[in-house]
């Protein structure tokens, strides 16, 4: 148990510092190089700690790498300003430093925020310009008059609108003319030029004024170099040479040649030059030390600028200079190491363009400061530009889309990390694009028609759902509310009939069909829905036969000779479908000698006898008339009406009797008598209500009679004659009124010959008292019981 205490204590001590992050400090812009910005303690007892400065935002070289010193068992970390630090609150007033502390396997990162504060009394002049020796520049005496010779770089000169002027004397004859400097810090050559001023040094005192009571000054020395001798010159321009770091000392780098007499060569800068040497007589530049070790020690070895001077041995002042640039290229023995070594990630298809998927950090074991090149290479699908690599960051380059077949796929690629030549490092990359349910499905409203006699499970049609997301057919169908007469298949969208239809009860149905997508998002719960209205129209089908009123007729007509007579009009309808009014009529029986025809629903008798001999006897015809519904719907249902027609010839004759002679007009209007039997067929519910009511009434009446039975027994046993007679008289009076009602129309009819009328009964009726049927003559009133 005691062995576990030190690690626990270490973790507690290190963890205690985490709560101190981030740090915020304020620093004045007047602070110079070496200023300690922040010091903080760290505890790390079992390992050698490392404190690193990861990056600075915005990028700058004003901050030194943090240092760690051990003091009484505690490590003190310090962040200081570097030698190039020139703080200026007007230029940048805020810096962010990312620090990383490593203690064994424990890594902690934190931010240090540095706010630069304005210092009103701070002078911005710094560097060699503000030093006692001053800044030294060299120019040729052949420089063009008014040419820019130098730029004074001071922090905030432009932002603070500083005024710059030369305060030292520039009197002739030493000065050929005055130098000038503008507000941007540009030092301009005299307007007279510097011709003939070779080997002279002009010292200028420059004053920089910042607003009120703030100024600084510095010294600038201009050294004028004589024009090169026309007898000596280099044969080539300033070359740019690249060599490998593994060259052995003494290896040849480049040879420079100059035109002149007995030319000698020497390196003017850098002095001393530990890495390169030049042959005084042949101008051959060679390596003077191992470049690999020097390159590992400092970053200034990668690019070396050599200034080589060529001069004549007998006239040393006749010289010319040449600048050489030597680039030392590192030799890769080990491939770069990258973090992460492999990238497998998953992104949604709605990821925005420019989204960073990962940033790769690679280092070269051969040279920690070497520059690495990164190249993105696709494998599947090849040549796709959906991803791109920008400054070590893998980003989304184009809009991702999974709504087309084969569009949502895996991006297999690799990042090639190069450092010049081989070897190289390949970082495998696998980016999987996942679909997103972006759009709601939709369906098109549609109208289906179905016959009302269609049976269950009849297919009406299909609802077609559409979805812009892929796959486009991953849709389920549901009916929202509505009647249970119809159903929709969940997967296919087919609409089926479940119950029976009746056109007379409901002619159309409106169904709201919901379409819901599925399997179009990585999250199965992310579903979208849409809807459309489906209209179902029921087509009328003849399911009831027409009925004729009355179904049976017996008629007597008197026909003039050679003329057609309308007998009757057949009246038919469909009680269940009162809107159906179109019927077809045809005689299917009893049309003897084609004497009857139909003109629509009217039965017409046609007398085809145009000359004698004319028939003198009456004839009876029993006609069967078929009545069928007509129209586009099928089947056509029909019924048959029976009509018995008694045809009595109407001849022009004279009838005589014992009293007087009656002349019958030759042209008589035929008499049409229709015997209609009317019956009443009540509804079933009315019959039930009437039966129950009658039963209750009889029970109540029986109860009443039972209570009054004793008191009324004698009265009921003795017949009441006057009442009986009154009843008979009322019945007789009723019969007479009925007969008078029947006889009234008869008086208005023209009189037919008595001999003819007595031979035929043209009416049929039923006695209301006895219930027996009888035939009667409408003119004479004669009856014949049946």
C-alpha positions in Angstrom: 0.0 0.0 0.0 2.9 2.4 0.7 4.2 1.8 -2.8 1.1 3.4 -4.3 1.4 6.6 -2.4 4.1 8.4 -4.5 2.2 8.0 -7.8 -1.0 9.1 -6.2 0.7 12.1 -4.7 2.3 13.0 -8.1 -1.0 12.8 -9.8 -2.6 15.0 -7.2 0.3 17.6 -7.5 0.2 17.7 -11.2 -3.6 17.7 -11.3 -3.6 20.7 -9.0 -1.8 22.8 -11.7 -4.5 22.0 -14.2 -7.0 24.2 -12.4 -4.6 27.1 -12.8 -4.9 27.0 -16.6 -5.2 29.2 -18.5 -3.0 32.0 -17.4 -3.6 35.7 -18.2 -0.8 38.2 -18.0 -0.3 41.9 -19.0 3.0 43.2 -20.3 4.0 46.7 -21.3 5.1 47.3 -24.8 8.3 48.8 -23.4 9.5 45.4 -22.2 12.5 44.2 -24.1 14.3 40.9 -24.8 14.8 38.6 -21.9 11.8 39.9 -19.9 10.2 37.1 -17.8 6.6 36.9 -18.7 5.4 34.1 -16.4 7.0 31.5 -14.1 5.0 28.6 -12.7 5.9 25.5 -10.7 5.5 21.9 -11.7 5.8 18.7 -9.7 7.3 15.7 -11.4 9.3 13.4 -9.1 9.7 10.2 -11.1 10.4 11.5 -14.6 12.2 14.2 -16.4 9.6 16.8 -17.3 9.4 18.6 -20.6 7.8 22.0 -21.1 7.2 22.9 -24.8 5.8 25.9 -26.6 3.5 24.4 -29.2 2.5 27.4 -31.1 1.9 31.2 -30.9 -1.1 32.9 -32.2 -0.6 35.2 -34.2 2.7 33.6 -35.3 5.8 35.5 -34.1 9.4 34.9 -32.9 9.0 37.3 -29.9 8.9 34.4 -27.3 11.7 32.1 -26.4 11.0 28.3 -25.8 10.0 27.9 -22.2 12.7 26.8 -19.8 12.6 24.4 -16.8 14.8 24.6 -13.8 14.8 22.4 -10.7 14.8 24.2 -7.4 14.2 22.3 -4.0 12.6 19.4 -5.8 10.2 21.6 -7.8 10.5 22.5 -11.4 10.0 26.1 -12.3 8.9 26.9 -15.8 9.6 30.4 -17.3 8.4 32.1 -20.5 10.6 35.0 -21.7 10.8 37.4 -24.5 13.3 36.6 -27.3 16.1 38.8 -28.6 13.9 39.8 -31.6 11.0 40.9 -29.4 9.6 44.3 -30.4 6.3 44.7 -28.7 3.9 47.2 -30.1 0.4 47.5 -28.7 -0.9 49.4 -31.7 0.2 46.6 -34.0 -0.6 43.5 -31.9 -2.0 43.7 -28.4 -2.9 40.1 -27.7 -0.9 36.8 -28.1 -2.0 33.2 -27.3 0.7 30.7 -26.3 -0.1 27.0 -26.3 2.1 25.2 -23.7 2.5 21.5 -23.2 3.9 19.9 -20.0 4.9 16.3 -20.1 5.7 14.2 -17.1 6.2 10.6 -18.1 2.9 9.4 -19.6 1.0 12.4 -18.2 0.5 15.2 -20.7 -1.1 18.5 -19.9 -1.7 21.4 -22.3 -2.8 24.9 -21.4 -3.0 28.4 -22.8 -1.0 31.5 -21.8 -2.7 34.8 -22.8 -0.4 37.8 -23.1 -2.0 41.2 -23.4 0.3 44.0 -24.6 -0.4 47.3 -22.8 0.3 50.7 -24.2 3.1 52.7 -22.7 2.8 56.4 -23.5 6.4 57.2 -22.5 7.9 54.3 -24.5 10.3 55.1 -27.3 10.0 52.8 -30.2 13.6 53.2 -31.4 15.5 50.0 -30.9 18.1 47.7 -32.4 21.3 48.7 -34.1 19.7 51.9 -35.2 19.4 53.1 -31.6 22.8 51.8 -30.6 25.8 54.1 -30.3 27.5 52.6 -33.3 24.4 53.0 -35.4 23.2 51.1 -38.5 25.7 50.7 -41.4 24.6 50.4 -45.0 26.7 50.1 -48.1 25.8 51.6 -51.5 27.7 51.9 -54.8 28.8 55.3 -55.9 27.0 54.6 -59.2 23.6 54.6 -57.5 20.9 56.5 -59.3 20.1 59.9 -57.8 17.0 59.8 -55.6 17.1 56.0 -55.3 15.7 54.4 -52.1 18.8 53.3 -50.2 17.3 52.1 -46.9 14.0 51.6 -45.0 13.8 52.5 -41.4 11.7 49.7 -39.7 10.3 50.8 -36.4 7.2 49.3 -34.7 4.1 51.4 -35.2 5.7 54.1 -37.4 2.8 54.1 -39.8 0.1 53.5 -37.2 1.3 56.3 -34.9 1.9 58.7 -37.9 5.4 59.4 -36.8 7.5 62.3 -38.2 11.0 61.3 -39.3 13.7 63.8 -40.1 17.5 64.1 -40.5 18.9 66.4 -37.8 22.6 66.2 -38.5 24.4 68.7 -40.7 25.0 67.8 -44.4 27.1 70.7 -45.4 29.4 70.7 -48.4 32.1 70.0 -49.5 32.0 66.7 -47.6 28.4 66.0 -48.6 27.7 66.1 -52.3 24.1 66.9 -51.5 21.6 66.3 -48.7 20.1 62.8 -48.1 16.4 62.9 -47.4 13.9 60.6 -45.6 10.1 60.5 -45.9 7.3 59.6 -43.4 7.5 55.9 -44.5 11.1 55.7 -43.3 12.6 55.6 -46.8 16.2 57.0 -47.0 16.7 58.5 -50.5 20.0 59.2 -52.2 21.0 62.9 -52.9 19.6 64.4 -56.0 23.2 65.1 -57.2 24.1 61.4 -56.8 27.2 59.8 -55.2 29.5 59.7 -58.1 33.1 60.2 -57.0 32.3 59.6 -53.3 33.8 56.1 -53.2 35.2 55.0 -49.8 33.4 57.8 -48.0 31.1 57.2 -45.0 28.3 59.6 -44.3 26.9 59.6 -40.8 23.3 60.7 -40.4 21.4 61.5 -37.2 17.7 60.7 -37.6 14.9 61.9 -35.2 11.6 60.1 -34.9 8.8 62.0 -33.3 5.7 60.2 -32.0 2.9 62.7 -31.1 3.5 65.1 -28.2 6.7 64.8 -26.1 7.6 61.4 -27.5 10.6 60.9 -29.7 13.7 58.9 -30.2 16.7 59.2 -32.4 19.3 56.9 -34.0 22.4 56.8 -36.2 22.6 55.6 -39.7 26.0 55.4 -41.5 26.1 55.2 -45.3 29.3 53.7 -46.7 29.8 54.4 -50.4 31.6 51.7 -52.3 33.7 52.6 -55.4 32.5 51.5 -58.8 34.1 48.1 -59.8 37.0 48.3 -62.1 36.2 47.8 -65.7 39.1 45.4 -66.1 37.8 42.7 -63.7 34.4 41.1 -63.6 32.8 37.7 -62.9 32.0 35.5 -65.9 28.7 34.3 -64.5 25.7 35.7 -62.6 25.1 35.0 -58.9 24.5 31.2 -58.8 22.2 29.3 -56.6 23.7 26.0 -55.6 22.1 23.0 -53.8 24.3 20.4 -52.2 23.6 17.3 -50.0 24.3 17.3 -46.3 26.4 14.1 -46.5 29.2 15.7 -48.5 32.6 15.0 -46.9 34.8 17.9 -45.9 36.9 19.2 -48.9 34.2 18.3 -51.4 33.8 20.7 -54.3 30.8 22.9 -54.2 31.2 25.4 -57.1 33.9 27.2 -58.9 33.7 31.0 -59.6 35.8 32.7 -62.3 36.5 36.4 -62.8 38.0 38.2 -65.8 41.2 40.1 -65.0 45.0 39.9 -64.5 46.3 37.6 -61.8 42.9 37.4 -60.0 42.6 36.3 -56.4 39.5 35.2 -54.5 38.4 35.5 -50.9 35.1 35.1 -48.9 34.0 38.5 -47.5 31.0 37.1 -45.5 30.2 35.4 -43.4 33.4 36.0 -41.4 34.5 33.6 -40.1 33.2 31.0 -42.5 33.5 27.5 -40.8 31.6 25.5 -43.4 33.1 26.7 -46.7 36.4 27.8 -48.1 37.6 29.1 -51.4 40.8 28.6 -53.3 42.6 32.0 -53.6 44.0 31.2 -57.0 41.3 29.0 -58.6 38.1 30.3 -57.0 37.0 26.7 -56.1 34.5 26.7 -53.2 34.8 23.6 -51.0 33.2 22.3 -47.8 35.3 22.9 -44.8 33.4 20.8 -42.2 30.8 18.1 -41.9 27.5 19.7 -42.9 25.3 17.0 -41.3 26.3 17.8 -37.8 26.2 21.5 -38.4 22.8 21.2 -39.9 21.6 19.4 -36.8 22.9 22.0 -34.5 21.4 25.1 -36.1 18.8 26.2 -38.6 21.1 28.8 -40.3 23.1 26.1 -42.1 20.3 25.0 -44.4 20.8 28.2 -46.5 24.2 29.9 -46.6 24.8 33.2 -48.5 28.5 33.7 -49.4 29.8 37.0 -50.6 33.0 36.2 -52.7 35.4 39.0 -53.7 37.6 38.8 -56.8 40.5 41.3 -57.1 43.8 41.7 -58.9 46.8 40.7 -56.9 48.8 43.8 -58.0 45.9 46.2 -57.7 43.8 45.1 -54.7 41.4 48.1 -55.1 40.4 46.8 -58.5 37.8 44.2 -57.2 34.4 42.9 -57.8 32.0 41.0 -55.5 29.6 38.1 -56.2 26.8 36.7 -53.9 26.5 32.9 -53.8 23.5 31.0 -52.2 24.3 27.5 -51.0 21.3 25.4 -50.1 22.1 22.3 -48.0 19.6 19.6 -48.6 19.1 17.0 -45.9 19.5 13.4 -46.7 16.6 11.2 -45.6 17.7 8.0 -43.9 14.5 7.6 -42.0 11.0 8.2 -43.2 8.9 11.0 -41.5 6.8 10.1 -38.5 3.2 11.3 -38.5 0.5 11.6 -35.9 -2.0 10.1 -36.5 -0.3 7.2 -38.3 -3.7 6.2 -39.8 -7.0 8.1 -40.1 -10.4 6.3 -40.0 -13.3 8.7 -39.6 -17.0 9.0 -40.3 -18.8 12.1 -41.5 -22.3 12.9 -42.5 -23.3 13.8 -46.0 -24.4 17.3 -44.8 -20.9 18.2 -43.6 -20.1 21.7 -44.7 -17.4 22.5 -47.3 -14.2 23.5 -45.5 -14.8 21.4 -42.4 -11.4 20.1 -41.1 -11.5 16.3 -40.6 -8.0 16.1 -39.1 -4.6 17.9 -39.0 -1.5 15.8 -39.5 1.7 16.5 -37.6 4.8 14.9 -39.1 8.4 15.2 -38.2 11.6 14.1 -39.9 13.9 12.1 -37.5 16.8 13.1 -39.6 16.1 16.8 -39.2 13.6 18.2 -36.9 13.4 21.6 -38.7 13.2 20.2 -42.2 10.2 21.2 -44.4 7.9 18.3 -45.4 5.7 18.1 -48.4 2.2 16.6 -48.2 0.3 15.0 -51.1 -3.2 13.5 -51.1 -3.7 10.5 -53.3 -7.1 8.9 -53.9 -7.7 5.2 -54.4 -11.4 4.7 -54.4 -13.2 6.3 -56.0 -10.3 7.6 -58.0 -10.0 11.2 -59.0 -12.7 12.4 -56.7 -12.3 15.9 -55.4 -14.6 15.6 -52.3 -11.6 15.9 -50.0 -8.5 18.1 -50.2 -5.4 18.7 -48.2 -4.5 22.3 -47.2 -1.5 22.9 -45.0 -1.5 19.5 -43.4 -5.3 19.7 -42.7 -7.6 17.3 -44.4 -10.8 19.2 -45.3 -14.1 18.6 -47.1 -13.6 20.1 -50.5 -17.0 19.6 -52.2 -20.6 19.0 -51.2 -21.2 15.4 -50.2 -24.3 13.8 -51.6 -25.7 10.3 -50.9 -29.0 10.8 -52.8 -27.8 9.1 -56.0 -27.1 5.4 -56.6 -23.5 4.7 -55.6 -22.9 8.2 -54.5 -22.6 7.5 -50.8 -19.4 5.5 -50.4 -16.1 5.2 -48.6 -13.2 7.5 -49.6 -10.0 5.5 -49.5 -6.9 7.6 -49.9 -3.5 8.1 -48.5 -1.4 11.1 -47.6 2.2 10.9 -48.9 4.6 12.8 -46.7 7.8 13.7 -48.6 11.1 15.3 -47.6 12.8 15.7 -50.9 13.8 12.2 -52.1 12.9 8.8 -50.7 12.1 7.4 -48.3 8.6 8.7 -47.8 5.7 8.0 -45.3 2.2 7.0 -46.4 -0.7 7.7 -44.0 -3.8 5.6 -44.9 -7.0 7.5 -44.8 -10.5 6.0 -44.8 -13.4 8.5 -44.7 -16.9 6.9 -44.6 -19.8 9.2 -45.6 -23.0 8.3 -43.8 -26.4 9.3 -45.3 -28.7 11.9 -43.7 -32.4 12.0 -44.1 -32.8 15.4 -45.6 -36.0 15.4 -47.6 -39.6 14.4 -46.7 -41.3 11.9 -49.0 -44.3 12.9 -51.1 -47.0 11.3 -53.2 -49.2 12.5 -56.0 -52.9 12.9 -55.4 -54.9 10.4 -57.5 -58.4 9.4 -58.3 -59.5 5.8 -58.5 -62.8 4.5 -59.8 -64.4 1.2 -58.6 -67.8 -0.5 -59.3 -70.1 -0.6 -56.4 -70.5 -4.4 -56.9 -66.7 -5.0 -56.5 -65.9 -7.8 -54.0 -63.6 -7.6 -51.0 -59.8 -7.4 -51.6 -60.3 -5.9 -55.0 -57.2 -3.9 -56.1 -58.0 -0.3 -56.9 -54.5 0.9 -57.7 -51.3 1.9 -56.1 -50.1 5.1 -54.4 -46.6 6.0 -55.8 -44.4 7.7 -53.2 -41.3 9.6 -54.1 -38.3 10.5 -52.0 -35.2 12.5 -53.0 -33.1 10.6 -50.4 -31.5 7.4 -51.6 -32.8 4.7 -51.7 -35.8 6.4 -53.3 -38.2 3.5 -52.7 -37.7 3.1 -48.9 -41.2 4.2 -48.2 -44.0 2.8 -46.0 -47.7 3.6 -46.6 -50.4 4.2 -44.0 -54.0 5.5 -44.1 -54.6 8.3 -41.6 -58.1 8.0 -40.2 -60.8 7.7 -42.9 -63.2 4.8 -43.4 -62.2 1.2 -42.7 -63.6 0.2 -46.1 -60.2 0.5 -47.7 -56.6 -0.6 -46.8 -53.2 0.2 -48.2 -50.3 -2.2 -48.4 -47.5 -0.9 -46.1 -44.7 -1.7 -48.5 -46.2 -1.6 -52.1 -48.8 1.2 -51.6 -51.6 -0.9 -53.2 -55.1 0.1 -52.1 -57.5 -2.8 -51.6 -61.2 -2.8 -50.9 -62.2 -4.5 -47.6 -65.9 -4.1 -47.4 -68.9 -3.5 -49.6 -69.9 -0.4 -51.5 -73.2 1.2 -52.1 -73.5 4.0 -54.7 -76.8 5.2 -53.3 -75.3 5.6 -49.7 -71.9 7.2 -50.6 -70.6 8.1 -54.0 -67.0 8.9 -53.2 -64.4 8.5 -50.5 -61.3 10.7 -49.6 -58.4 8.9 -48.0 -55.3 10.6 -46.5 -52.3 8.4 -47.3 -49.2 9.0 -45.2 -45.9 8.1 -46.7 -43.0 7.6 -44.3 -39.4 6.9 -45.3 -37.1 4.5 -43.5 -33.5 3.3 -43.7 -32.3 6.7 -45.1 -30.3 7.9 -42.1 -27.6 6.3 -39.9 -30.0 7.0 -37.0 -33.0 4.7 -37.6 -35.3 7.0 -35.6 -34.7 9.9 -38.0 -37.8 9.5 -40.2 -39.8 12.0 -42.3 -43.4 11.8 -43.5 -45.6 13.3 -46.1 -49.2 12.8 -47.2 -51.5 13.1 -50.2 -55.2 12.8 -50.8 -56.6 9.8 -52.7 -60.1 10.1 -54.1 -62.2 7.0 -54.7 -65.2 7.4 -56.8 -67.9 4.6 -56.7 -69.4 3.8 -60.1 -73.1 3.1 -60.1 -74.2 -0.5 -61.0 -77.7 -1.6 -61.6 -78.5 -3.7 -58.6 -82.3 -3.1 -58.4 -84.9 -4.1 -61.0 -87.4 -1.4 -62.0 -91.0 -1.7 -60.7 -94.1 -0.7 -62.6 -97.2 0.9 -61.0 -99.4 -0.9 -61.4 -97.8 -4.2 -62.4 -101.1 -5.4 -63.9 -103.7 -3.5 -65.9 -106.9 -4.5 -67.6 -108.3 -1.9 -70.0 -111.2 -1.6 -72.5 -110.8 0.7 -75.5 -113.2 1.7 -78.2 -111.4 2.0 -81.5 -112.6 3.9 -84.5 -112.0 2.1 -87.8 -108.7 2.6 -89.4 -107.2 4.8 -86.7 -104.5 4.4 -84.0 -105.5 4.9 -80.3 -103.2 5.5 -77.3 -104.0 2.7 -74.8 -102.0 3.6 -71.7 -98.7 4.9 -70.5 -96.5 2.4 -68.6 -95.2 4.1 -65.4 -92.1 2.4 -64.0 -89.3 3.5 -61.6 -86.7 2.1 -59.2 -87.6 3.0 -55.6 -84.1 2.5 -54.4 -82.6 4.6 -57.1 -85.0 7.5 -57.8 -82.5 9.3 -59.9 -82.6 6.5 -62.5 -85.2 7.7 -65.0 -84.2 6.1 -68.3 -85.8 2.8 -69.3 -86.3 0.8 -72.4 -89.7 -0.7 -73.3 -90.5 -3.7 -75.5 -93.5 -6.0 -76.1 -92.4 -9.5 -75.6 -95.8 -11.3 -75.9 -99.4 -10.8 -77.1 -98.7 -8.6 -80.1 -101.1 -10.4 -82.4 -100.9 -9.2 -86.0 -98.7 -6.3 -84.8 -101.8 -4.3 -83.7 -99.9 -2.9 -80.7 -96.7 -0.9 -80.6 -94.7 1.1 -78.1 -93.8 4.7 -78.5 -91.4 5.1 -75.6 -93.6 4.2 -72.5 -96.9 4.7 -74.4 -98.8 1.7 -75.6 -100.6 2.4 -78.9 -103.2 0.3 -80.7 -102.9 0.3 -84.5 -106.1 -0.5 -86.5 -104.7 -1.9 -89.8 -108.1 -2.6 -91.3 -108.7 0.2 -93.8 -111.7 -1.2 -95.6 -114.6 -3.6 -95.2 -115.3 -6.1 -93.9 -114.6 -4.5 -90.4 -114.6 -6.7 -87.3 -117.8 -6.4 -85.4 -116.9 -8.5 -82.3 -114.7 -7.3 -79.4 -111.3 -8.9 -78.9 -109.1 -9.2 -75.8 -105.3 -9.1 -75.8 -103.0 -10.0 -73.0 -99.7 -8.1 -73.6 -96.4 -8.6 -71.8 -94.2 -5.5 -71.8 -90.5 -5.8 -70.7 -89.2 -2.8 -68.9 -85.4 -2.6 -68.6 -83.1 0.1 -67.2 -80.8 1.6 -69.8 -77.5 3.4 -69.7 -73.7 2.7 -69.8 -73.7 0.6 -66.6 -74.2 -3.1 -66.7 -76.0 -5.5 -66.1 -79.4 -4.3 -67.3 -82.1 -5.5 -65.0 -85.7 -5.7 -66.2 -89.3 -6.5 -65.1 -92.5 -7.4 -67.0 -95.8 -5.6 -66.8 -99.0 -7.3 -67.9 -101.7 -5.4 -69.7 -105.0 -6.9 -70.7 -106.7 -4.8 -73.4 -110.3 -5.4 -74.5 -110.8 -3.8 -77.9 -114.4 -3.0 -78.8 -115.0 -1.8 -82.4 -116.7 1.6 -82.7 -119.0 1.5 -85.7 -121.3 4.3 -87.1 -124.8 2.9 -86.6 -128.3 4.0 -85.3 -129.8 2.4 -82.2 -133.7 2.3 -81.9 -135.9 1.5 -79.0 -139.6 1.4 -78.4 -139.7 5.0 -77.2 -137.2 6.9 -79.3 -134.3 6.5 -81.8 -130.8 7.4 -80.8 -128.3 8.1 -83.5 -124.8 7.3 -82.6 -122.3 9.7 -84.1 -120.0 8.3 -86.6 -117.0 9.7 -84.8 -117.0 8.8 -81.1 -114.3 9.5 -78.6 -113.1 6.2 -77.3 -113.6 5.6 -73.6 -110.6 4.4 -71.6 -111.2 2.9 -68.2 -108.3 2.0 -66.0 -108.7 -0.3 -63.1 -105.9 0.4 -60.7 -105.3 -1.7 -57.6 -103.5 0.4 -55.0 -101.8 -1.3 -52.1 -99.6 0.0 -49.3 -96.4 -1.7 -48.2 -95.2 -0.1 -44.9 -91.6 0.0 -43.8 -90.5 -2.9 -41.5 -89.8 -0.6 -38.5 -93.3 0.8 -38.8 -94.8 -2.7 -38.7 -92.9 -3.5 -35.5 -93.9 -0.2 -33.9 -97.6 -0.7 -34.9 -97.6 -4.3 -33.6 -96.2 -3.3 -30.2 -98.5 -0.3 -29.9 -101.5 -2.5 -30.9 -100.6 -5.1 -28.3 -100.3 -2.5 -25.6 -103.6 -1.0 -26.6 -105.3 -4.4 -26.5 -103.9 -5.2 -23.1 -105.1 -1.8 -21.8 -108.5 -2.3 -23.4 -108.8 -5.9 -21.9 -108.0 -4.6 -18.5 -110.6 -1.8 -18.9 -113.2 -4.3 -20.0 -112.4 -6.7 -17.1 -113.1 -3.9 -14.7 -116.4 -2.9 -16.3 -117.5 -6.4 -17.2 -119.8 -6.9 -14.3 -121.5 -3.5 -14.9 -121.9 -4.0 -18.6 -122.8 -7.7 -18.7 -126.6 -7.2 -18.9 -126.3 -4.4 -21.5 -124.1 -6.6 -23.7 -126.4 -9.6 -23.5 -129.5 -7.6 -24.7 -129.2 -6.6 -28.4 -129.6 -2.9 -29.0 -131.9 -2.8 -32.0 -131.9 0.9 -32.7 -128.1 1.0 -32.7 -128.0 -2.0 -35.0 -130.3 -0.3 -37.4 -128.4 2.9 -37.2 -125.2 0.9 -38.1 -126.9 -0.7 -41.1 -128.2 2.6 -42.3 -124.7 4.2 -42.1 -123.3 1.3 -44.0 -126.0 1.6 -46.7 -125.4 5.4 -46.8 -121.8 4.8 -47.4 -122.4 2.4 -50.2 -124.7 4.9 -51.9 -122.2 7.7 -51.5 -119.5 5.5 -53.0 -121.8 4.4 -55.9 -122.7 8.0 -56.5 -119.1 8.9 -56.6 -118.5 6.2 -59.1 -121.6 7.1 -61.2 -120.7 10.8 -61.4 -118.0 10.4 -64.1 -120.3 8.1 -66.0 -122.8 10.8 -66.5 -120.2 12.9 -68.3 -119.3 10.2 -70.8 -121.1 10.1 -74.2 -123.8 7.5 -74.5 -122.9 4.4 -76.4 -125.6 2.2 -78.1 -127.4 0.3 -75.4 -127.2 -3.0 -77.3 -123.5 -2.7 -77.3 -123.0 -1.4 -73.8 -125.2 -4.2 -72.3 -123.0 -6.9 -73.9 -119.8 -5.8 -72.3 -118.6 -5.0 -68.8 -115.8 -2.4 -69.0 -114.9 -2.1 -65.3 -113.9 -4.3 -62.4 -114.3 -3.5 -58.7 -114.5 -5.1 -55.2 -117.5 -4.9 -52.9 -116.4 -3.2 -49.7 -118.8 -5.1 -47.5 -118.5 -8.7 -48.8 -115.0 -8.4 -50.4 -116.2 -10.1 -53.6 -115.0 -8.9 -57.0 -117.5 -8.0 -59.8 -117.5 -6.7 -63.3 -119.7 -3.6 -64.1 -120.8 -1.6 -67.1 -119.9 2.1 -66.7 -122.9 3.2 -68.7 -125.7 0.9 -67.7 -124.4 0.1 -64.1 -125.0 -3.6 -64.7 -122.9 -5.9 -62.5 -121.7 -9.5 -62.8 -120.3 -11.2 -59.7 -117.1 -13.2 -60.1 
